[in-house]
């Protein structure tokens, strides 16, 4: 595969647009708004009353509300790598991990769009954490040039002082006339750390929480932690709402594709960094006034984050096979936008992970592959002899610190509550099967249920055919094999 930066077609198209900035390009703009750590269904329009999100709700009402969108890897770097490349994390070599060196051989969709006449930029958190250099050792702008100069006084100590909306306005002011834009709004919220109790100081009350996930203790501390999380989601949404208003003011709202989502689940135990419903299932709404045929619909089709890059390329009229990206494994869902129906529905979603944060001897990972199909989630834990959230002596480092983590850790000392520790930090079986239609909390492992063995074997076979092999590269095995419960 030729390098993106040497591809002649891209260079010629870029030169055409740079020399003809006054020519109106009617391809749609793209505003991609991604929060840092929100689980489905934690937006107001999904019925979560303790979270106030008028911006997200507007995008859904005037566009489409998606109910089954998943990231294939529930951690920042690998999830964002999948978004920008259209490839599953196990197809991205080092970029399958958290804090990686992003391989120079893989192009991102913003880089491709920029080469094809788009003006690209971003604010807040782009791709990362990690290092991304080109083949000459120069730092890459994987989501475009970052605009961070405008600042604000944050509501709490846990909220960033970056004025995301003001930076978006500045970007639009300086955009060359006639160019479509691709802008990445990467909120740093609701990532940890939170100012504990900040939600209560701002008028929230613990009784607003309608239910606490079954895998945490239901007490005042956990409920307060959840409300602090909700307060930071509100901050993400406030800037999204301001950006919608900015687009209206400058006459760009009609032909801008606006996506609001999160990179993975909430930063709480058994969520972020794991591979369950609260880990990988994310909120997702899309508005495109000029392009969506039937607005206000709820979309139930399975969508993977690897489907975003091919969708963006298609609406930008860029041919995948000749754009310089590595082969994309996601599929465009523009048919849902323009026709209101999916011509080629996904039958299943693949998820998994390799290594996230440090916390085991020799920096070992906890490889998982999973599949979601027909209301079931099936997982293979290839190293069940390891601690899934990191070793005890290193503090279970693959779970962010916070009040709920502390409550789950304390529960081990109370026999009647030990299940909360086990579910979040304890070792797991080699295989797990959950009926997520009835058990979204993934509390009852059905893997040994006799009536479900045919379903399990079908899902396992499909998973092993589609998601086991890694792209062979230095330092990586080409496939996993299971022997005595552990990878050999």
C-alpha positions as CSV (number, residue, x, y, z in Angstrom):
1,X,0.0,0.0,0.0
2,X,1.5,3.3,-1.0
3,X,2.0,6.0,1.6
4,X,-0.8,8.5,1.9
5,X,1.6,11.3,1.5
6,X,2.9,10.0,-1.8
7,X,-0.4,9.2,-3.4
8,X,-0.6,11.3,-6.7
9,X,-4.4,11.4,-6.9
10,X,-4.7,12.9,-3.5
11,X,-2.0,15.5,-4.1
12,X,-3.6,16.6,-7.4
13,X,-7.1,17.0,-5.8
14,X,-5.6,19.0,-2.9
15,X,-3.8,21.3,-5.3
16,X,-7.0,21.9,-7.3
17,X,-8.9,23.0,-4.2
18,X,-6.0,25.1,-2.8
19,X,-5.8,27.1,-6.1
20,X,-9.6,27.5,-6.4
21,X,-10.8,28.5,-3.0
22,X,-13.6,30.6,-4.3
23,X,-15.3,27.6,-6.0
24,X,-18.2,26.5,-3.9
25,X,-17.8,22.8,-2.9
26,X,-21.3,21.5,-2.0
27,X,-20.1,18.4,-0.2
28,X,-21.4,18.2,3.4
29,X,-19.5,19.6,6.3
30,X,-18.8,17.1,9.2
31,X,-19.0,18.1,12.9
32,X,-18.0,15.0,14.9
33,X,-18.7,15.5,18.6
34,X,-17.3,12.8,20.9
35,X,-17.5,12.8,24.7
36,X,-14.9,11.1,26.8
37,X,-16.6,8.2,28.6
38,X,-20.5,7.9,28.4
39,X,-22.5,4.7,28.4
40,X,-25.7,4.1,26.6
41,X,-28.4,5.1,27.4
42,X,-27.1,8.1,29.3
43,X,-28.7,11.0,27.3
44,X,-32.0,12.6,28.1
45,X,-33.8,11.5,25.0
46,X,-33.2,7.8,25.8
47,X,-35.3,8.3,28.9
48,X,-32.5,8.9,31.4
49,X,-34.2,11.7,33.4
50,X,-31.3,12.5,35.7
51,X,-29.2,13.6,32.7
52,X,-30.1,16.9,31.0
53,X,-28.9,17.0,27.3
54,X,-30.9,19.4,25.2
55,X,-28.2,19.6,22.5
56,X,-27.9,15.8,22.0
57,X,-31.7,15.6,22.1
58,X,-32.1,18.2,19.4
59,X,-29.6,16.4,17.1
60,X,-31.7,13.2,17.6
61,X,-35.1,14.9,17.1
62,X,-34.1,16.8,14.0
63,X,-32.0,13.9,12.8
64,X,-31.8,10.2,13.8
65,X,-31.5,8.5,17.2
66,X,-29.4,5.3,17.0
67,X,-30.0,2.6,19.6
68,X,-27.4,0.0,18.8
69,X,-24.0,1.7,18.2
70,X,-20.9,0.0,19.7
71,X,-17.2,0.7,19.9
72,X,-15.1,-2.4,19.2
73,X,-12.6,-1.5,22.0
74,X,-13.7,0.3,25.2
75,X,-10.7,2.5,25.8
76,X,-9.7,5.9,24.4
77,X,-6.8,5.2,22.1
78,X,-8.0,2.0,20.5
79,X,-11.6,3.2,20.2
80,X,-10.5,6.4,18.5
81,X,-8.1,4.5,16.3
82,X,-11.0,2.4,15.1
83,X,-13.1,5.5,14.4
84,X,-10.5,7.3,12.3
85,X,-9.3,4.2,10.3
86,X,-12.4,2.1,9.8
87,X,-10.6,-0.9,11.1
88,X,-11.1,-3.1,14.1
89,X,-8.5,-2.6,16.8
90,X,-6.9,-6.0,16.3
91,X,-6.2,-5.0,12.7
92,X,-4.2,-1.9,13.8
93,X,-1.0,-3.4,15.1
94,X,0.3,-1.2,18.0
95,X,-2.8,1.1,17.8
96,X,-4.8,-1.8,19.2
97,X,-3.5,-0.8,22.6
98,X,-3.9,2.1,25.0
99,X,-1.0,4.7,25.0
100,X,0.4,3.3,21.7
101,X,2.7,4.5,18.9
102,X,0.2,5.0,16.1
103,X,1.7,3.2,13.0
104,X,2.7,5.6,10.3
105,X,1.3,3.2,7.7
106,X,-2.4,3.9,8.7
107,X,-4.1,7.0,7.5
108,X,-7.0,8.7,9.3
109,X,-10.1,9.9,7.6
110,X,-9.5,13.6,8.5
111,X,-6.1,13.3,6.8
112,X,-7.8,11.9,3.7
113,X,-10.5,14.5,3.7
114,X,-7.9,17.3,4.0
115,X,-6.1,15.9,1.0
116,X,-9.4,16.0,-0.9
117,X,-10.2,19.6,-0.3
118,X,-11.7,19.7,3.2
119,X,-10.6,22.1,5.9
120,X,-9.9,20.0,9.0
121,X,-9.5,20.9,12.7
122,X,-10.4,20.0,16.2
123,X,-10.6,21.1,19.8
124,X,-10.2,19.4,23.2
125,X,-9.1,15.8,23.0
126,X,-8.3,14.4,19.6
127,X,-6.8,11.0,19.0
128,X,-5.0,9.6,22.0
129,X,-3.4,9.1,24.4
130,X,-0.4,8.1,22.5
131,X,2.2,9.2,19.9
132,X,1.5,9.6,16.2
133,X,4.4,10.3,13.9
134,X,4.8,10.0,10.2
135,X,7.6,8.0,8.5
136,X,9.9,11.0,8.7
137,X,9.3,11.4,12.5
138,X,7.0,14.5,12.2
139,X,4.0,14.7,14.5
140,X,0.8,14.0,12.7
141,X,-2.5,15.8,13.1
142,X,-4.7,12.7,13.0
143,X,-8.0,14.7,13.4
144,X,-6.7,18.0,12.1
145,X,-5.0,21.1,13.6
146,X,-6.1,21.5,17.2
147,X,-7.7,24.8,18.3
148,X,-7.3,25.3,22.0
149,X,-6.6,29.0,22.5
150,X,-10.0,30.1,23.8
151,X,-10.5,29.4,27.5
152,X,-13.3,29.7,30.1
153,X,-13.8,29.5,33.9
154,X,-15.0,25.9,34.5
155,X,-18.0,25.1,36.7
156,X,-15.9,22.5,38.8
157,X,-12.3,21.6,39.3
158,X,-12.8,18.4,37.3
159,X,-14.0,20.2,34.1
160,X,-11.6,21.4,31.5
161,X,-11.1,25.2,30.9
162,X,-11.0,24.8,27.2
163,X,-13.9,26.7,25.5
164,X,-14.7,24.2,22.9
165,X,-17.5,26.2,21.2
166,X,-15.4,29.4,21.0
167,X,-12.6,27.4,19.4
168,X,-15.1,26.0,16.9
169,X,-16.3,29.5,16.1
170,X,-12.7,30.6,15.6
171,X,-12.0,27.7,13.3
172,X,-15.0,28.6,11.1
173,X,-13.9,32.3,10.9
174,X,-10.5,31.3,9.6
175,X,-11.7,28.5,7.2
176,X,-10.9,29.3,3.6
177,X,-14.0,30.4,1.7
178,X,-15.7,27.7,-0.4
179,X,-14.2,24.8,1.5
180,X,-16.2,22.2,3.3
181,X,-15.0,21.5,6.8
182,X,-14.4,18.4,9.0
183,X,-14.2,19.4,12.7
184,X,-13.6,17.1,15.7
185,X,-15.1,18.3,19.0
186,X,-13.4,16.1,21.6
187,X,-14.8,16.9,25.0
188,X,-12.6,16.0,27.9
189,X,-15.8,15.3,29.9
190,X,-17.0,13.2,31.7
191,X,-13.6,11.6,32.1
192,X,-12.3,11.3,35.7
193,X,-11.4,13.0,38.0
194,X,-14.7,14.5,39.3
195,X,-15.0,17.1,42.0
196,X,-16.9,14.9,44.4
197,X,-20.3,16.3,45.4
198,X,-20.1,19.1,42.7
199,X,-23.5,17.9,41.4
200,X,-25.1,18.4,44.8
201,X,-23.7,21.9,45.0
202,X,-25.3,22.6,41.7
203,X,-28.8,21.6,42.6
204,X,-28.9,17.9,42.0
205,X,-30.3,15.4,44.5
206,X,-29.4,11.7,44.9
207,X,-33.1,10.7,44.6
208,X,-33.0,11.8,41.0
209,X,-31.2,8.5,40.1
210,X,-33.9,6.1,39.1
211,X,-31.7,3.0,39.4
212,X,-28.1,1.9,40.1
213,X,-26.5,-0.8,38.0
214,X,-26.7,-4.2,39.7
215,X,-22.9,-4.5,39.9
216,X,-22.4,-1.6,42.3
217,X,-23.6,-0.9,45.8
218,X,-26.7,1.3,45.9
219,X,-25.8,3.9,48.4
220,X,-25.5,7.7,48.7
221,X,-21.8,7.7,47.7
222,X,-22.4,5.8,44.4
223,X,-25.4,7.9,43.6
224,X,-23.5,11.1,44.2
225,X,-20.7,9.9,41.9
226,X,-23.3,9.1,39.2
227,X,-24.7,12.7,39.5
228,X,-21.2,14.2,39.3
229,X,-20.8,12.2,36.0
230,X,-24.1,13.6,34.8
231,X,-23.0,17.1,35.6
232,X,-20.0,16.7,33.3
233,X,-22.2,15.2,30.5
234,X,-24.2,18.4,30.8
235,X,-21.0,20.4,30.1
236,X,-20.3,18.3,27.0
237,X,-23.8,18.9,25.8
238,X,-23.8,22.7,26.5
239,X,-20.9,23.1,24.1
240,X,-22.7,20.9,21.5
241,X,-25.7,23.1,21.8
242,X,-23.6,26.2,21.3
243,X,-22.0,24.7,18.2
244,X,-25.5,24.1,16.7
245,X,-26.3,27.7,17.3
246,X,-23.0,28.8,15.7
247,X,-23.8,26.7,12.6
248,X,-27.2,28.3,12.4
249,X,-25.8,31.8,12.7
250,X,-23.3,31.3,9.8
251,X,-25.8,29.4,7.6
252,X,-24.1,26.1,7.7
253,X,-26.5,24.0,9.7
254,X,-28.5,22.6,6.7
255,X,-25.5,20.9,5.0
256,X,-23.5,19.8,8.1
257,X,-23.5,16.2,9.2
258,X,-23.5,16.4,13.1
259,X,-22.7,13.3,15.1
260,X,-22.9,13.3,18.9
261,X,-21.5,10.2,20.7
262,X,-18.9,9.0,23.1
263,X,-15.7,7.0,22.7
264,X,-16.8,4.2,25.1
265,X,-18.6,3.6,28.4
266,X,-18.6,5.5,31.7
267,X,-15.4,5.6,33.8
268,X,-16.7,3.3,36.5
269,X,-16.0,-0.3,37.5
270,X,-17.1,-3.0,35.0
271,X,-17.6,-0.3,32.4
272,X,-14.8,1.6,30.7
273,X,-11.9,-0.7,29.8
274,X,-14.0,-3.9,29.9
275,X,-16.1,-5.5,27.2
276,X,-19.7,-5.5,28.4
277,X,-22.9,-3.5,27.6
278,X,-21.9,-0.6,29.8
279,X,-18.4,-0.7,28.2
280,X,-19.0,-0.7,24.5
281,X,-22.6,0.4,23.9
282,X,-22.6,4.1,23.4
283,X,-25.1,6.9,22.8
284,X,-25.3,8.1,19.2
285,X,-27.4,10.7,17.4
286,X,-26.9,12.1,13.8
287,X,-28.4,15.2,12.2
288,X,-28.0,16.2,8.5
289,X,-30.9,18.4,7.5
290,X,-30.1,18.4,3.8
291,X,-29.4,14.7,3.5
292,X,-31.6,12.7,5.9
293,X,-34.8,11.6,4.3
294,X,-36.9,10.7,7.3
295,X,-36.0,12.6,10.5
296,X,-37.0,11.8,14.1
297,X,-36.6,8.0,13.6
298,X,-35.1,5.6,16.0
299,X,-32.5,3.4,14.2
300,X,-32.2,-0.1,15.6
301,X,-29.6,-1.5,13.2
302,X,-26.3,-2.6,14.6
303,X,-23.6,0.0,13.9
304,X,-19.9,-0.3,14.7
305,X,-17.5,2.6,15.1
306,X,-15.5,1.1,12.2
307,X,-18.5,2.2,10.0
308,X,-17.9,5.9,10.5
309,X,-14.8,6.4,8.3
310,X,-16.3,4.7,5.2
311,X,-19.5,6.7,5.8
312,X,-17.6,10.0,5.9
313,X,-15.6,9.1,2.8
314,X,-18.8,8.2,0.9
315,X,-20.6,11.5,1.6
316,X,-17.4,13.3,0.7
317,X,-17.4,11.4,-2.7
318,X,-14.0,9.8,-2.1
319,X,-13.4,6.4,-3.4
320,X,-12.1,4.1,-0.7
321,X,-9.9,1.9,-2.9
322,X,-8.0,4.8,-4.3
323,X,-7.7,7.2,-1.3
324,X,-4.6,5.9,0.3
325,X,-6.1,4.4,3.4
326,X,-5.4,0.8,4.5
327,X,-8.3,-1.5,3.5
328,X,-11.4,-0.5,5.5
329,X,-13.3,-3.3,7.2
330,X,-16.3,-1.1,8.2
331,X,-19.2,-0.5,6.0
332,X,-20.9,2.8,5.1
333,X,-24.4,3.4,6.5
334,X,-25.3,6.3,4.2
335,X,-28.3,4.3,3.0
336,X,-29.9,4.7,6.4
337,X,-29.4,8.5,6.1
338,X,-30.6,9.0,2.5
339,X,-33.1,6.2,2.1
340,X,-34.3,5.7,5.6
341,X,-33.6,2.0,5.5
342,X,-30.5,-0.2,5.7
343,X,-29.8,-2.2,2.5
344,X,-27.1,-4.3,4.0
345,X,-27.9,-4.7,7.7
346,X,-25.2,-5.9,10.1
347,X,-25.9,-9.3,11.5
348,X,-23.4,-8.9,14.3
349,X,-20.9,-6.6,16.0
350,X,-17.3,-7.6,16.9
351,X,-15.6,-6.2,20.1
352,X,-12.4,-7.0,21.9
353,X,-9.2,-5.7,23.4
354,X,-5.5,-6.5,23.8
355,X,-3.6,-4.4,26.4
356,X,-4.9,-1.3,28.1
357,X,-3.2,0.2,31.1
358,X,-0.1,-1.1,33.0
359,X,-0.8,-3.2,36.0
360,X,0.5,-6.7,35.4
361,X,3.9,-8.3,35.3
362,X,5.8,-7.6,32.1
363,X,3.1,-5.2,31.0
364,X,0.9,-8.1,30.0
365,X,-2.6,-7.5,28.5
366,X,-5.9,-9.2,29.0
367,X,-7.0,-10.2,25.4
368,X,-10.7,-10.6,24.8
369,X,-12.8,-11.1,21.7
370,X,-16.5,-10.8,21.7
371,X,-19.6,-10.8,19.5
372,X,-23.0,-9.3,19.8
373,X,-25.8,-10.9,17.8
374,X,-29.6,-11.4,18.2
375,X,-29.7,-9.9,21.7
376,X,-26.8,-12.0,23.0
377,X,-23.2,-11.0,24.0
378,X,-20.6,-13.8,23.9
379,X,-17.0,-13.2,25.1
380,X,-13.8,-15.3,25.1
381,X,-11.3,-14.3,27.8
382,X,-8.0,-15.7,26.4
383,X,-6.1,-15.2,29.7
384,X,-8.6,-16.1,32.5
385,X,-5.6,-16.8,34.8
386,X,-4.9,-13.0,34.8
387,X,-6.7,-10.3,36.7
388,X,-9.0,-8.6,34.2
389,X,-8.8,-5.1,35.7
390,X,-5.1,-5.2,36.5
391,X,-3.3,-6.9,39.4
392,X,-4.4,-6.2,43.0
393,X,-0.9,-5.0,44.1
394,X,-1.0,-2.3,41.4
395,X,-4.5,-1.0,42.3
396,X,-6.5,-2.6,39.4
397,X,-5.2,0.1,37.1
398,X,-7.6,-0.6,34.3
399,X,-10.4,1.0,36.4
400,X,-10.3,4.7,36.9
401,X,-10.1,5.9,40.5
402,X,-13.2,7.4,42.0
403,X,-15.8,7.1,44.6
404,X,-17.6,4.1,43.1
405,X,-14.4,2.2,42.6
406,X,-13.6,2.8,46.3
407,X,-17.0,1.5,47.3
408,X,-16.6,-1.7,45.2
409,X,-13.2,-2.3,46.7
410,X,-14.5,-1.9,50.3
411,X,-17.3,-4.3,49.6
412,X,-14.8,-7.2,49.6
413,X,-14.7,-6.9,53.4
414,X,-18.4,-7.4,53.8
415,X,-19.5,-11.0,52.9
416,X,-23.0,-10.0,51.8
417,X,-21.5,-7.4,49.4
418,X,-18.4,-9.3,48.1
419,X,-20.1,-9.8,44.7
420,X,-19.5,-6.1,43.9
421,X,-15.7,-6.6,44.2
422,X,-15.9,-9.9,42.3
423,X,-17.8,-8.5,39.3
424,X,-15.5,-5.5,38.9
425,X,-12.1,-6.9,39.8
426,X,-12.2,-10.7,40.3
427,X,-11.0,-13.3,37.8
428,X,-13.5,-14.4,35.1
429,X,-14.4,-17.6,33.3
430,X,-12.8,-18.3,29.9
431,X,-16.2,-17.8,28.2
432,X,-19.2,-15.6,29.0
433,X,-22.6,-15.4,27.5
434,X,-25.3,-12.9,28.4
435,X,-28.8,-12.2,27.1
436,X,-28.4,-8.4,26.9
437,X,-32.0,-7.9,25.8
438,X,-33.0,-9.0,29.4
439,X,-29.8,-8.6,31.3
440,X,-28.1,-5.3,30.2
441,X,-26.0,-5.3,33.4
442,X,-24.5,-8.7,32.3
443,X,-25.0,-10.3,35.7
444,X,-26.0,-13.9,34.7
445,X,-23.4,-15.8,32.7
446,X,-25.4,-18.3,30.6
447,X,-22.5,-20.0,29.0
448,X,-23.3,-23.4,30.6
449,X,-27.1,-23.1,30.1
450,X,-28.0,-26.3,28.2
451,X,-30.7,-24.8,26.2
452,X,-28.4,-22.1,24.8
453,X,-25.5,-24.3,23.7
454,X,-26.4,-24.1,20.0
455,X,-26.6,-20.3,20.2
456,X,-23.2,-20.2,22.0
457,X,-21.5,-22.5,19.6
458,X,-22.9,-20.6,16.6
459,X,-21.7,-17.3,18.0
460,X,-18.3,-18.7,19.0
461,X,-17.7,-20.1,15.5
462,X,-18.7,-16.8,13.9
463,X,-16.4,-14.9,16.3
464,X,-13.4,-17.2,15.7
465,X,-13.8,-16.9,11.9
466,X,-13.9,-13.1,12.0
467,X,-12.0,-11.6,14.9
468,X,-9.2,-13.8,16.0
469,X,-6.4,-13.3,13.6
470,X,-4.1,-10.3,14.1
471,X,-2.2,-8.6,11.3
472,X,1.2,-10.3,11.6
473,X,3.8,-7.8,12.8
474,X,6.9,-7.6,14.9
475,X,6.0,-8.4,18.5
476,X,2.6,-9.8,17.8
477,X,1.3,-13.3,17.4
478,X,-0.6,-14.0,14.3
479,X,-3.4,-15.7,16.2
480,X,-4.5,-16.7,19.7
481,X,-4.9,-20.3,20.7
482,X,-6.5,-21.6,24.0
483,X,-4.8,-24.2,26.1
484,X,-5.8,-25.0,29.7
485,X,-7.7,-21.7,29.9
486,X,-4.8,-19.5,28.9
487,X,-3.1,-18.3,25.7
488,X,0.0,-20.2,24.7
